[in-house]
């Protein structure tokens, strides 16, 4: 009987060691998630940490001229998509069904403002729907939401600032212990002209700034997601040991 218990504890230790490898992270958004290189830079920052084996997930796999053949390209960025449309068409439901995640980052709202001048209240309502979808997919989803970057074209930044101002209060209202929402500020310190290559999408300097802002938040999310998995493994071990005894 002792040998069975020792074997079971060894299995738990092995399972805990493997948690990082099973963590799944979805970068979610529009073209500022899809056709950029901050994901490459973020992946590379993680390679010198315990999170190097985290699996980036999503249906997108395009190489973005990042001069990086090694990074995990999987993402759920969709150029030209509106948050409101993704929510209303329930597109995230299918994306998460095909590629479940433990952690998700969201940078959305640019196209809602630029293409159709949607009201901030309607964008925030779409965000609420999307968080509901995330939590339906995984009740313990760890969520990181960006206050979005400025543009270097048109007169859109006042509306972007209005959206960004609304995001922290919205996130606080939806925050949950099992599925926390962290807000990161991708706007402050980012130049819509100097840090964008075309007024919309970040250049190398912009990608570096974005990766550096995402990094501490996703690490915190990974830590929380790993703690969930370790706790679940420990609970399963308790049940197994009790059954053997």
N, C-alpha and C positions, 0 to 999 in steps of 0.2 A: 504493500500500500504506500509506503514511503517513496519507493522508486517511482510510482505513478505520479505522486505529488511533485517530486523533484523534476520529473519530465515535464509536467504541466507548467511549473514555474519557469523552466528553461524556455518553454514555448512562448510564455508571456514576455520574457526578456527579449526574445527574438522578434516578437511582434512589435514591441515598443521601439526597437532599433529600426524597424522597417517603416515606422510611421511617416517619416519625411518623404520616403519614396512613394507613398500612397497619397500624399497631399496633391490635390488638383486645383490649379489656379486658372481662372478665365479672365483675360483682359477683354473687356466688353465696351463697345462704343461705336463711333462712326469712323471717318477716315483718319481722325487724329489718334485712333487706336490701330487702324489697319495699315495705312501706307506711310508709316513713320519708322523711326529706329529707336525710340525710347524703350521698346520691349527688348530689343537686343542689348541695350545698355543695362537695363534692369537685370536681365538674365545673367549677364557677365558679372555684375556686382554680387549676385548671389553665389557665384561659383567658388568664392573663397570663404563661404560660410557653411553652416550646417544645412542650409536650405538649397544646396546645389542640385539635389535630386527631385525637387518639387516639379511636378509635371504641368506645364502650361497646356491648356486645352482649348478647343474651339475648332470650327470648321475651316477657318482661314489659315492658309499655309504659304502664302505668297512671299517670295524674297523681295525685299524692298530696297535693293541697292545699298544695303547697310555694310557691305564689305565684310560680312560675318557669315561664314558657312556653318558655324557650330551651334548657334543659338536655337532654342526651341521656338519655332515660328507660330505654333498653334495659337489662335486668338479668335474672338468673335467681334471683330471690328467690321463695320459695313459702311463703306463710303456713300455719302449722300443721304443716309437714313436719318429720319426724325425720331426722337424719343416718343413723341405722341403716336406716330405710326407703328412703331415697334410694339408699343403697349396695346393699341387698339386692335392690331392684327394678330396679337398673341404670338409674335414671332419668337420671343425669348423662351416661351414654353417649349417649343420644339428644339431650339438650340441647346437648352439645358438637358432636355431628355436624351439627346444624342451625346452630349458631352457634360455629364454631371460635374459639379465643382464643389469644393469646400470653401474657396475664397474667390471673390469676384471684385474687380475694380471697374468703375463706370465713369467714363468721360463722355457726356451726352448733352445736347441742347444747342450746339452750334448751328446745326441745320434748321432746327425749329425756328431760330431767330433770323438767320440769313435768308433762308428760302421763303418762309411764309410769315415771318414776323408774328409768331404765335405769342399769346399772352403768357407771362411768367406763371400765372396761376394754373394754366393748362399744362405747361411743361412739368410743374411740380406734381400735378395730379397724375401725369404719366409716370413720373418717378415712383410715386406710391404704388401704382399698379405693377411696375417692374420689380420693386422690392417684394411685393406679395408673390410674384412669380418665382423669384429667387428662393423665398422661404417655403413655398409649396414644393419646389424641387428638393430643397434641403433645409429642414427647420433650423439647423444650426449653421446656416450660411454666414460667413464672415464677409462683410460688405464694406468696401472703400469707395467713397463717392468724391469726385473732384469738383471743386469750384473751377470752372473751365478757363482755359487760356484766352487772352485777348487776341483780337485780330488786328492786322496791319492794313486793313482796307475798309472802305465804307465808314458808316457811322453806327456801327453795331455795338461798340463797347459799353455804351451806357445801358443797353438792354442786357448785355452779358453781366454787367455789374449788378443789375437788378436781380437777375437770376441767382448769381453767386451769393448775394446778400440773403436771399430766401432759403438757401440750402441748409445752413447750420440749424436754424430753427425747425425746419422740416425734418431733418435727420434726428434731432433730439426727440421730436414727437413720436418717431417710429422706432427709436432705439429699443432693443430687447436684450436681455441678459444672454440668452442662448444664441442670438443672432445680432451682434452689435453692428452699428454703422459708424465708421470713422470718416470724417470729412478732411480732405487735404486741399490746400490752397495752391492751385496751379496758376493762379492769376497774378498774385503779388510777386514782383521781381522778374516777371516775364515780359519782354518787349514784343508787342505785336509786329513791329517792323524789323528790329534787329535779330529776333530769335525765331522768326518765321521765314521760310524760303520763298513763299509766294503770298504772304499776307495771311495765310490760313494754317498751313502745316509747318510744324517746327523744323528748323534746320539742325545741323549737328549741335550747335550750342543750345538750342531749344530742347532737343531730345535729351541732352545731358541734364538740363534743369528739371525736366519732367521726371526722368528716371530717379534723380536724387530726391525729389519730393515724394514720389510713390514709395521709395525703398523702405523708410522706417515704418510706414503704415502697413505695407504688405508683410513685413517681418512680424509686426505685432499680430497681424491677422493669422499668419502661419503658426505662431506660438499658440494662439487661442484654439486654432483648428487641431493642432497636434495634441493639446491638452484634452480635447474632447475624445480623440481617438485612443489616447492612453487610458483615460477613464473608462471608456467602453471596453477596452481590452482587459482592464483590471476587473471590471464587473463580470465579464464573461469568465475570467479565471476563477473568481469566487464561486460562481455557479458550478463550474466544472469540478473544482476541488470538493465542494459540498456533495456533489453527486458521487464522486469517487469514494469519499469517506463513508 
